[in-house]
Amino acid sequence: MLIIAERINATRKPVAEAFAARDAAFIQQEARRQADAGADVLDLNAALNPRQERDLMAWAVETVRDATDLPLAVDTADPETARAGLALVPKGSAFLNSISAERDRLEAMLPLAVEFETRLVTLAMDDSGLPDSCEARWKALDAIFAAADDAGIPRDRIYVDPLVRPVSTNPEQAGQCLQMIREIGERGGGARTVVGLSNISFGLPARRHLNRTFLALAAGAGLSAAIIDPLDPDMMATVLAAACLTGDDDFCMNYITAQREGRL
């Protein structure tokens, strides 16, 4: 499972303060810690202030690239901010997080994915809003796939987020997300899946239990990637254990190595 590290996000107060102060040392420490913990990709969200987001994204990309060679996910809904970040990384190396089937967003962001040869995080939603069913998710997803096919983007560079909703208000949504993960694996033409895991537990106590259990269930359904905090050792242990049980860790060697290194 691909681990997309979520901590460099301006919605987190310490990161927002570091962005505001242009504290490169703090951001680089966050990058290195996540890389050392086993992240495969570092997500960067610089949405501190709409008027500053483009410049902050460019600063964040340059700052993080001075600290680690890990691929980056440029996380923004603003096409100019996306361009500012993608222009600073090697073509073909980055994720663009994210697009959806919302007309304006799809038309603005998809050409950037083509120009910079990114992998894509795609949200299974359209202009009608957050989907309440698998059918609504597929309606949006089919529109994204059609546009991506026309643009020449291979399906295996598309990571679909089926939009995890909190079980506290939508108890049936966990099952629908798991169903979507399975269905995308069966009929997505090679497209992959990703979840923003922590949404599942919003509004509930002891959220870590729900997050880890849902990750294990999603892995069993065929999940390709997760946007998580790799500094949570129990979450990373769940990732390693799930890889063993789903056959993604040959002879359980990654799991055994993690135990020898004291990471379990």
C-alpha positions as CSV (number, residue, x, y, z in Angstrom):
1,M,0.0,0.0,0.0
2,L,1.3,3.4,-1.0
3,I,1.6,5.7,2.0
4,I,0.8,9.4,1.3
5,A,1.9,11.4,4.4
6,E,-0.6,14.1,5.5
7,R,1.2,16.2,8.1
8,I,2.4,19.1,6.0
9,N,-1.0,20.7,5.8
10,A,-1.9,24.3,6.6
11,T,-5.0,23.2,8.5
12,R,-2.7,22.0,11.2
13,K,-1.9,24.9,13.6
14,P,1.8,24.2,13.9
15,V,2.2,24.0,10.1
16,A,0.1,27.1,9.6
17,E,2.4,29.0,11.9
18,A,5.5,27.6,10.1
19,F,4.1,28.7,6.8
20,A,3.2,32.1,8.1
21,A,6.8,32.5,9.5
22,R,8.5,30.8,6.5
23,D,10.0,28.5,9.0
24,A,11.9,26.2,6.7
25,A,13.6,24.2,9.5
26,F,10.2,23.1,10.9
27,I,8.8,22.1,7.5
28,Q,11.9,20.2,6.7
29,Q,11.9,18.4,10.0
30,E,8.3,17.3,9.3
31,A,9.3,16.1,5.9
32,R,12.3,14.1,7.2
33,R,10.3,12.5,10.0
34,Q,7.6,11.3,7.7
35,A,10.1,10.0,5.2
36,D,12.0,8.1,8.0
37,A,8.7,6.7,9.3
38,G,8.0,5.0,5.9
39,A,6.1,7.5,3.8
40,D,6.2,7.0,0.1
41,V,4.8,10.4,-0.9
42,L,4.6,13.7,1.0
43,D,1.3,15.7,0.6
44,L,1.7,19.4,0.6
45,N,-1.2,21.7,1.4
46,A,-0.5,25.4,1.6
47,A,-4.0,26.8,1.9
48,L,-3.2,29.2,4.7
49,N,-4.6,32.2,2.8
50,P,-6.1,32.3,-0.7
51,R,-4.1,35.3,-1.7
52,Q,-0.8,33.7,-0.6
53,E,-1.5,30.0,-1.4
54,R,0.4,30.0,-4.8
55,D,3.6,31.6,-3.3
56,L,3.4,29.4,-0.2
57,M,3.1,26.3,-2.3
58,A,6.2,27.2,-4.3
59,W,8.1,27.9,-1.1
60,A,6.9,24.6,0.5
61,V,7.9,22.6,-2.6
62,E,11.4,24.1,-2.7
63,T,11.8,23.8,1.1
64,V,10.8,20.1,1.2
65,R,12.8,19.1,-1.9
66,D,15.9,20.4,0.0
67,A,15.1,17.9,2.7
68,T,14.1,14.7,0.9
69,D,13.9,13.2,-2.5
70,L,10.4,11.6,-1.9
71,P,7.7,12.3,-4.5
72,L,5.3,15.1,-3.6
73,A,1.6,15.5,-3.8
74,V,0.5,19.0,-4.7
75,D,-2.7,19.4,-2.7
76,T,-4.9,22.3,-3.8
77,A,-8.2,23.2,-5.5
78,D,-6.6,26.2,-7.2
79,P,-5.1,25.6,-10.6
80,E,-2.5,28.4,-10.3
81,T,-1.3,27.1,-7.1
82,A,-1.1,23.6,-8.6
83,R,1.0,25.0,-11.5
84,A,3.3,26.8,-9.2
85,G,4.1,23.6,-7.3
86,L,4.2,21.2,-10.2
87,A,6.6,23.4,-12.2
88,L,9.2,22.9,-9.5
89,V,9.4,19.1,-9.5
90,P,10.6,16.7,-12.2
91,K,7.9,16.0,-14.8
92,G,6.2,12.7,-14.2
93,S,7.1,12.5,-10.5
94,A,4.3,14.2,-8.6
95,F,0.7,13.6,-7.6
96,L,-2.0,16.2,-8.3
97,N,-4.4,16.2,-5.4
98,S,-7.1,16.6,-6.5
99,I,-9.7,16.8,-9.3
100,S,-13.4,15.8,-9.4
101,A,-16.1,15.7,-12.0
102,E,-17.2,19.2,-11.1
103,R,-17.1,20.9,-14.5
104,D,-15.0,23.9,-13.6
105,R,-12.5,22.0,-11.6
106,L,-12.1,19.2,-14.1
107,E,-11.6,21.6,-17.0
108,A,-9.1,23.6,-15.0
109,M,-7.0,20.9,-13.4
110,L,-7.0,18.0,-15.9
111,P,-4.7,19.9,-18.4
112,L,-2.2,20.4,-15.6
113,A,-2.1,16.6,-15.1
114,V,-1.4,16.2,-18.8
115,E,1.2,18.9,-19.0
116,F,3.2,17.8,-15.9
117,E,2.5,14.0,-16.4
118,T,1.2,13.7,-12.8
119,R,-0.6,10.9,-11.1
120,L,-4.0,12.0,-10.0
121,V,-6.1,11.8,-6.9
122,T,-9.7,12.0,-8.2
123,L,-12.7,12.6,-6.0
124,A,-15.8,10.6,-6.9
125,M,-18.2,13.6,-6.9
126,D,-19.7,16.1,-9.3
127,D,-21.6,19.3,-9.3
128,S,-24.5,17.7,-7.5
129,G,-22.4,17.5,-4.3
130,L,-21.2,14.8,-2.0
131,P,-22.5,11.4,-3.2
132,D,-24.8,9.3,-1.0
133,S,-24.6,6.1,-3.0
134,C,-22.3,4.0,-5.1
135,E,-24.4,4.8,-8.1
136,A,-23.8,8.6,-7.6
137,R,-20.1,7.9,-7.1
138,W,-19.9,5.9,-10.4
139,K,-21.7,8.7,-12.3
140,A,-19.0,11.1,-11.3
141,L,-16.2,8.6,-11.8
142,D,-17.4,7.7,-15.3
143,A,-17.2,11.3,-16.3
144,I,-13.7,11.6,-14.9
145,F,-12.6,8.4,-16.6
146,A,-14.0,9.6,-19.9
147,A,-12.2,12.9,-19.7
148,A,-8.9,11.3,-18.6
149,D,-9.2,8.7,-21.4
150,D,-9.7,11.5,-24.0
151,A,-6.7,13.3,-22.5
152,G,-4.5,10.2,-22.8
153,I,-4.0,9.7,-19.1
154,P,-3.4,6.0,-18.3
155,R,-5.9,4.5,-15.8
156,D,-3.1,3.2,-13.6
157,R,-2.0,6.8,-12.9
158,I,-5.5,7.6,-11.5
159,Y,-6.1,7.1,-7.8
160,V,-9.8,7.3,-6.9
161,D,-10.9,8.6,-3.6
162,P,-14.4,7.2,-3.0
163,L,-15.0,9.9,-0.4
164,V,-15.0,8.6,3.1
165,R,-17.9,10.1,5.1
166,P,-18.1,10.1,8.9
167,V,-19.9,7.0,10.3
168,S,-21.1,9.3,13.1
169,T,-23.6,10.9,10.7
170,N,-23.7,8.4,7.8
171,P,-23.3,4.9,9.2
172,E,-23.9,3.2,5.9
173,Q,-21.0,5.2,4.2
174,A,-18.2,2.9,5.4
175,G,-19.8,0.0,3.7
176,Q,-20.3,2.0,0.5
177,C,-16.7,3.1,0.4
178,L,-15.5,-0.5,0.9
179,Q,-17.9,-1.6,-1.9
180,M,-16.5,1.2,-4.2
181,I,-12.9,0.0,-3.5
182,R,-13.8,-3.5,-4.6
183,E,-15.8,-2.3,-7.6
184,I,-13.0,0.0,-8.8
185,G,-10.6,-2.9,-8.6
186,E,-13.0,-5.0,-10.7
187,R,-14.2,-2.5,-13.3
188,G,-11.9,0.6,-13.1
189,G,-9.7,-0.5,-16.0
190,G,-6.6,-0.4,-13.9
191,A,-7.4,2.7,-11.8
192,R,-6.3,2.6,-8.2
193,T,-7.9,3.7,-5.0
194,V,-6.9,6.0,-2.1
195,V,-8.7,7.2,1.0
196,G,-8.3,10.1,3.4
197,L,-8.7,7.8,6.3
198,S,-9.4,10.0,9.3
199,N,-12.7,11.3,7.9
200,I,-14.3,8.0,8.9
201,S,-14.1,8.7,12.6
202,F,-14.9,12.5,12.7
203,G,-17.0,13.4,15.7
204,L,-16.4,10.2,17.6
205,P,-14.2,9.5,20.7
206,A,-11.0,7.4,20.5
207,R,-10.8,7.9,16.8
208,R,-7.6,5.9,16.4
209,H,-9.4,2.6,16.9
210,L,-11.9,3.4,14.1
211,N,-9.2,4.7,11.8
212,R,-7.0,1.6,12.1
213,T,-9.8,-0.8,11.8
214,F,-11.2,0.9,8.7
215,L,-7.7,0.8,7.2
216,A,-7.5,-2.9,7.7
217,L,-11.0,-3.4,6.2
218,A,-10.1,-1.2,3.2
219,A,-6.8,-3.1,2.7
220,G,-8.8,-6.3,2.5
221,A,-11.1,-4.7,-0.1
222,G,-8.1,-3.9,-2.2
223,L,-7.1,-0.4,-1.3
224,S,-4.1,0.9,-3.2
225,A,-3.0,4.0,-1.1
226,A,-3.9,5.8,2.1
227,I,-3.4,9.4,3.2
228,I,-2.4,9.0,6.8
229,D,0.0,10.2,9.5
230,P,3.0,7.9,9.2
231,L,4.2,9.0,12.6
232,D,1.4,7.0,14.2
233,P,3.3,3.8,14.9
234,D,0.1,1.7,15.5
235,M,-1.3,2.9,12.2
236,M,1.9,1.9,10.4
237,A,1.9,-1.4,12.2
238,T,-1.6,-1.9,10.8
239,V,-0.3,-1.1,7.3
240,L,2.4,-3.7,7.7
241,A,0.1,-6.4,9.1
242,A,-2.5,-5.8,6.4
243,A,0.2,-6.2,3.7
244,C,1.1,-9.6,5.2
245,L,-2.5,-10.8,5.3
246,T,-3.4,-9.6,1.8
247,G,-0.3,-11.1,0.1
248,D,1.4,-7.8,-0.6
249,D,4.5,-8.5,1.6
250,D,6.4,-11.5,0.1
251,F,7.3,-13.9,2.8
252,C,6.3,-11.2,5.3
253,M,9.8,-9.8,5.1
254,N,8.8,-6.1,5.6
255,Y,6.8,-7.1,8.6
256,I,9.7,-9.1,10.0
257,T,12.2,-6.3,9.3
258,A,9.9,-3.8,11.1
259,Q,9.9,-6.1,14.1
260,R,13.7,-6.4,14.2
261,E,13.9,-2.6,13.9
262,G,11.5,-2.0,16.8
263,R,8.8,-0.5,14.7
264,L,6.0,-2.9,15.8
